[in-house]
Structure formats: structure tokens, C-alpha cells
């Protein structure tokens, strides 16, 4: 029983060794010439393979190659020659990261002018992909003035320790435009995966191109307002006052209580009042800011 187990283990070891040696291994030139010398001295191919710890087929192919070409060095690969060198690839990645909105055609022209030889669009795209850059549509945001940034930061720092119950008295509102027509002039940026919302990958835009619908809504902890769609025309300040504030915001704020806060989009100076933020001067003239808590 013990002898059977020993022979079985030996057989498994030999099978594992044969499987590992069957993998195709490329010898460097020094080992290749050493193997040729051993064969010329009269050694058997199997003995040379065991000595170099490779499969016997490697030595067999090496000996045939030496007898045919009188050389033991590996032949040069038949693949396509590299169009760019490492320095060119590094320069291309730097250009794409510095100006992320450049197209592949513009990058190819810039690289061709630098290296003095034509570079195809496929080569540029492939090198950028190898460097971790892929063409993606940028995130679009509304540009903020320094006053907006300071006011929002100050407001957030004052309320960073608020509890969920306190935030339950805030009504957050925003509007979004859904484009009906495709925007064929949208830019793309070269960015790494997972960096969609980095500042360098965001494009500021004042308006949206093409026809579309403007939709407004508000949410708070325990509810939301009705979804309102501007059916025609532009959402002017007068329309916002008449169609949104009077008929949607005011009743909702009244139901929330006197300590409610209306978080209007793009407000500069928040005002903890019973109705709305102080956003536009004519709100007070319409009687919407006369109610203070």
C-alpha cells in the first residue's frame, strides 16, 4: 500500500513537471549558444533539455534553426515596426492632458509636426488608450462667480453640524433642460477612468443648444413638489415668479412651517425667511420677502 502511494505520487510529480516544461519558453542568446555547443559536443537533445530545464521541443527547434541558418540567435519578429518611440508617446500624453478638448486629428497633426513624420489617427488613439486616456463627453456645469463661491462656502460652513431634523426644514429646488435635438457639436475630453468629475474634465457652458423642455421640481426630507414643465417659450424671471413661486413654492413652504428654508438654485445670499431666498430684487416688490421669521 505504501509502495503504491509512493509510485502514484512520483507519477503525479512527473506529470506536473512535463506540463510545466511543455510551456513554450524562449531562451536568451547566451543559453541558446550554450545549448548548441552541448549538441555539437555530442550531447543528446533530451539531456540538453534536462540540463537547461526546458522542454525537449525547445532544443529540437533550436537545433533545426542552427542547422538551417548557422545561427543560434533569435530571428527578428515580423510584426509592424513601431511608428513612435517612448518619448513620442510621453509627449502625446502630455499634450492630451494639458489640452483635454483636442481631437485625435489635432493631436496627430501636432505630433506629426513635432517628430517630422506622419502619424495616423489610429496610432494616436491607440497610444492614448495605452496611457489610460479615453475620449468621453465632459460634465457640463454652470460657471460660478467668486461671489457665488464665497457665499456658498460660508453658508455651508455655518450649517455643517446640522442634524437631519434641521435639514428636514429645507426645500431644495432645481431645474433641468432635456434636449429634444441631438447636440452634434458637443466636445469630448481625454480623461482617465474614474476622473469624470475632476475640474479639468468639466466644461462650463452658459446655455444648452437645440430645442428642449425645461422641467422644475423641489424636494425635501418628507416630500416633494409637483413636477412642472415649461410648455412654451423661455423661463423668464416673470414666468418663474408667476408659475413657480406663487403656485408651487408658496403653498409648499406654508405647509412646511415658519422655519422653512427655500434653497433656490444659484442663489447668492441665503435668507432664512419664511418663504424664499433673497435672489432677485423684484421679489420684495411683489411681497414675497415681507414675511420674516
C-alpha positions as CSV (number, residue, x, y, z in Angstrom):
1,X,0.0,0.0,0.0
2,X,2.8,2.4,0.8
3,X,4.7,1.5,-2.3
4,X,1.6,2.2,-4.4
5,X,1.2,5.5,-2.8
6,X,4.8,6.4,-3.5
7,X,4.7,5.4,-7.1
8,X,1.4,7.3,-7.6
9,X,3.0,10.5,-6.1
10,X,6.0,10.0,-8.3
11,X,3.8,9.7,-11.4
12,X,1.9,12.9,-10.4
13,X,5.2,14.7,-10.0
14,X,6.4,13.6,-13.4
15,X,3.1,14.7,-15.0
16,X,3.4,18.2,-13.3
17,X,7.0,18.5,-14.5
18,X,6.1,17.5,-18.0
19,X,3.2,20.0,-18.1
20,X,5.4,22.9,-16.8
21,X,8.1,22.0,-19.3
22,X,5.6,21.9,-22.2
23,X,5.1,25.6,-22.0
24,X,6.9,27.4,-24.8
25,X,10.0,29.1,-23.3
26,X,12.2,31.5,-25.2
27,X,15.9,31.2,-24.3
28,X,18.1,34.2,-24.4
29,X,21.1,34.2,-26.7
30,X,23.7,33.0,-24.2
31,X,21.6,30.0,-23.3
32,X,20.9,29.2,-26.9
33,X,24.6,29.2,-27.8
34,X,25.4,27.1,-24.8
35,X,22.8,24.5,-25.9
36,X,24.3,24.5,-29.5
37,X,27.7,23.9,-28.0
38,X,26.5,20.9,-26.0
39,X,24.8,19.4,-29.0
40,X,27.9,19.9,-31.1
41,X,29.9,18.1,-28.4
42,X,27.6,15.1,-28.9
43,X,25.1,15.5,-26.1
44,X,21.5,14.2,-26.7
45,X,18.7,16.7,-27.1
46,X,16.9,15.2,-24.2
47,X,19.9,15.6,-22.0
48,X,20.4,19.2,-23.0
49,X,16.7,19.9,-22.3
50,X,17.0,18.5,-18.8
51,X,20.2,20.5,-18.2
52,X,18.5,23.8,-19.2
53,X,15.2,22.8,-17.6
54,X,13.2,23.3,-20.8
55,X,11.0,21.0,-22.9
56,X,12.8,18.9,-25.5
57,X,10.9,20.6,-28.3
58,X,12.6,23.9,-27.5
59,X,16.0,22.3,-28.1
60,X,14.7,20.5,-31.2
61,X,13.6,23.8,-32.8
62,X,16.8,25.5,-31.7
63,X,19.0,22.7,-33.4
64,X,16.9,22.9,-36.6
65,X,17.2,26.7,-36.7
66,X,21.0,26.4,-36.2
67,X,21.4,23.8,-39.0
68,X,19.3,25.9,-41.4
69,X,20.7,29.4,-40.7
70,X,24.0,28.7,-39.0
71,X,23.0,31.0,-36.2
72,X,21.5,30.4,-32.7
73,X,20.2,33.9,-32.2
74,X,16.5,34.5,-32.3
75,X,15.2,35.9,-35.5
76,X,13.7,39.4,-35.5
77,X,10.0,39.5,-35.2
78,X,7.9,40.0,-38.4
79,X,5.5,42.4,-36.8
80,X,4.9,46.0,-37.8
81,X,7.7,48.5,-36.8
82,X,6.9,51.0,-34.1
83,X,5.8,54.3,-35.5
84,X,6.5,56.2,-32.3
85,X,9.2,55.9,-29.7
86,X,8.7,56.2,-25.9
87,X,9.5,59.9,-25.9
88,X,6.8,60.5,-28.6
89,X,4.2,58.6,-26.6
90,X,5.1,60.6,-23.5
91,X,4.8,63.9,-25.4
92,X,1.4,62.8,-26.8
93,X,0.1,62.0,-23.3
94,X,1.3,65.4,-22.0
95,X,-0.4,67.3,-24.9
96,X,-3.7,65.4,-24.3
97,X,-3.6,66.1,-20.5
98,X,-2.7,69.8,-21.0
99,X,-5.5,70.5,-23.6
100,X,-8.1,67.8,-23.0
101,X,-10.5,69.0,-25.6
102,X,-8.2,68.5,-28.5
103,X,-9.4,65.9,-31.0
104,X,-7.4,62.9,-32.2
105,X,-6.8,64.6,-35.5
106,X,-5.5,67.7,-33.9
107,X,-3.2,65.7,-31.7
108,X,-2.0,63.7,-34.7
109,X,-1.2,66.9,-36.6
110,X,0.7,68.3,-33.6
111,X,2.7,65.2,-33.0
112,X,3.5,64.8,-36.7
113,X,4.8,68.4,-36.8
114,X,7.0,67.7,-33.8
115,X,8.5,64.4,-34.8
116,X,8.7,65.2,-38.5
117,X,6.9,62.2,-39.9
118,X,3.2,61.4,-40.5
119,X,1.2,59.9,-37.5
120,X,-2.2,58.3,-38.2
121,X,-5.3,58.8,-36.1
122,X,-5.4,55.1,-35.2
123,X,-1.9,55.4,-33.8
124,X,-2.8,58.4,-31.7
125,X,-5.9,56.7,-30.3
126,X,-4.1,53.5,-29.5
127,X,-1.3,55.3,-27.7
128,X,-3.7,57.4,-25.7
129,X,-5.6,54.2,-24.7
130,X,-2.4,52.6,-23.7
131,X,-1.7,55.6,-21.5
132,X,-5.1,55.4,-19.8
133,X,-6.8,58.2,-21.7
134,X,-10.2,57.7,-23.3
135,X,-12.5,60.1,-25.2
136,X,-15.5,60.9,-23.1
137,X,-18.1,63.6,-23.1
138,X,-17.3,66.2,-20.4
139,X,-19.6,67.1,-17.5
140,X,-21.4,70.4,-18.1
141,X,-21.8,72.9,-15.3
142,X,-22.9,76.5,-14.8
143,X,-19.9,78.8,-14.2
144,X,-19.9,80.3,-10.7
145,X,-18.5,83.8,-9.9
146,X,-16.2,84.3,-7.0
147,X,-19.1,85.8,-5.0
148,X,-21.1,82.7,-5.6
149,X,-18.3,80.5,-4.3
150,X,-17.6,82.6,-1.2
151,X,-21.3,82.8,-0.3
152,X,-22.0,79.1,-0.8
153,X,-18.9,78.1,1.2
154,X,-19.8,80.5,4.0
155,X,-23.4,79.2,4.1
156,X,-22.2,75.6,4.2
157,X,-19.6,76.1,6.9
158,X,-22.3,77.7,9.1
159,X,-24.5,74.6,8.7
160,X,-22.1,71.8,8.5
161,X,-23.1,70.5,12.0
162,X,-26.9,70.5,11.3
163,X,-28.8,67.4,12.2
164,X,-31.2,65.6,9.8
165,X,-34.1,67.1,11.7
166,X,-32.8,70.6,10.9
167,X,-32.2,69.8,7.2
168,X,-35.8,68.5,7.1
169,X,-37.0,72.1,7.1
170,X,-35.1,72.9,3.8
171,X,-36.7,72.7,0.4
172,X,-34.2,72.1,-2.4
173,X,-35.2,73.1,-5.9
174,X,-33.6,72.9,-9.3
175,X,-34.5,72.8,-13.0
176,X,-33.1,70.7,-15.8
177,X,-33.4,71.0,-19.6
178,X,-33.9,67.9,-21.6
179,X,-32.8,68.3,-25.2
180,X,-35.1,67.1,-27.9
181,X,-32.5,67.5,-30.7
182,X,-29.0,66.0,-30.5
183,X,-26.1,68.3,-30.0
184,X,-23.7,67.3,-32.7
185,X,-21.2,70.0,-31.7
186,X,-20.5,68.6,-28.2
187,X,-16.9,68.3,-27.3
188,X,-15.0,65.4,-25.9
189,X,-12.2,65.3,-23.5
190,X,-9.3,62.9,-22.9
191,X,-9.5,61.6,-19.4
192,X,-8.6,58.6,-17.2
193,X,-11.3,56.2,-16.0
194,X,-12.8,57.4,-12.7
195,X,-12.0,61.0,-13.2
196,X,-15.3,62.2,-14.7
197,X,-15.9,64.9,-12.1
198,X,-12.4,66.3,-11.9
199,X,-12.2,70.0,-12.5
200,X,-10.0,69.6,-15.6
201,X,-12.6,67.3,-17.2
202,X,-15.6,69.7,-16.8
203,X,-16.7,72.1,-19.4
204,X,-18.6,75.3,-18.4
205,X,-21.4,76.2,-20.6
206,X,-23.8,79.2,-20.3
207,X,-26.7,77.6,-22.3
208,X,-27.9,74.4,-23.9
209,X,-28.0,74.1,-27.6
210,X,-31.0,72.7,-29.5
211,X,-34.7,72.5,-28.7
212,X,-35.8,71.0,-25.4
213,X,-38.1,71.1,-22.4
214,X,-37.3,72.8,-19.1
215,X,-38.5,70.9,-16.0
216,X,-38.6,72.2,-12.5
217,X,-39.1,70.4,-9.2
218,X,-38.3,70.6,-5.5
219,X,-37.6,68.0,-2.8
220,X,-37.4,68.0,1.0
221,X,-36.9,65.2,3.6
222,X,-40.5,64.1,3.7
223,X,-41.9,65.1,0.4
224,X,-41.6,66.8,-3.0
225,X,-43.3,69.4,-5.1
226,X,-45.2,68.7,-8.3
227,X,-43.1,68.3,-11.4
228,X,-43.6,71.4,-13.5
229,X,-42.8,71.6,-17.2
230,X,-42.5,74.9,-19.0
231,X,-44.7,74.2,-22.0
232,X,-43.6,77.0,-24.3
233,X,-41.1,79.8,-24.6
234,X,-38.3,80.6,-22.2
235,X,-38.3,80.5,-18.4
236,X,-38.0,84.2,-17.7
237,X,-38.0,85.8,-14.3
238,X,-41.6,86.8,-14.6
239,X,-42.7,83.3,-15.6
240,X,-40.7,81.9,-12.7
241,X,-42.4,84.2,-10.3
242,X,-45.9,83.7,-11.6
243,X,-45.8,80.0,-12.5
244,X,-43.4,78.6,-9.9
245,X,-43.2,80.7,-6.8
246,X,-46.8,81.7,-6.5
247,X,-48.5,78.4,-7.3
248,X,-45.9,75.8,-6.2
249,X,-43.4,77.2,-3.8
250,X,-45.5,79.4,-1.5
251,X,-48.2,76.7,-0.7
252,X,-45.5,74.1,-0.1
253,X,-43.4,76.4,2.1
254,X,-46.6,77.3,4.1
255,X,-47.2,73.6,4.8
256,X,-43.6,73.1,6.0
257,X,-43.8,75.8,8.7
258,X,-42.4,79.2,9.5
259,X,-38.8,78.0,10.0
260,X,-38.6,76.6,6.4
261,X,-35.7,77.5,4.1
262,X,-36.2,77.7,0.4
263,X,-33.0,76.6,-1.4
264,X,-33.3,78.3,-4.8
265,X,-30.8,77.3,-7.4
266,X,-27.9,79.8,-8.0
267,X,-28.8,82.0,-5.1
268,X,-26.1,84.4,-4.0
269,X,-27.2,85.4,-0.5
270,X,-29.3,82.9,1.5
271,X,-32.0,84.4,3.7
272,X,-33.6,82.2,6.4
273,X,-37.1,83.6,5.9
274,X,-40.5,82.0,5.8
275,X,-40.8,82.0,2.1
276,X,-37.7,82.1,-0.2
277,X,-34.1,83.1,-0.5
278,X,-33.4,86.6,-1.5
279,X,-32.4,86.1,-5.1
280,X,-33.8,88.8,-7.2
281,X,-34.7,92.4,-6.1
282,X,-38.1,92.4,-7.5
283,X,-39.2,89.6,-5.3
284,X,-39.6,92.0,-2.4
285,X,-41.6,94.4,-4.6
286,X,-44.0,91.5,-5.2
287,X,-44.4,91.0,-1.5
288,X,-42.6,87.7,-1.3
289,X,-39.9,88.8,1.2
290,X,-42.1,90.8,3.6
291,X,-42.7,87.8,5.7
292,X,-39.6,87.4,8.0
293,X,-39.1,85.0,10.9
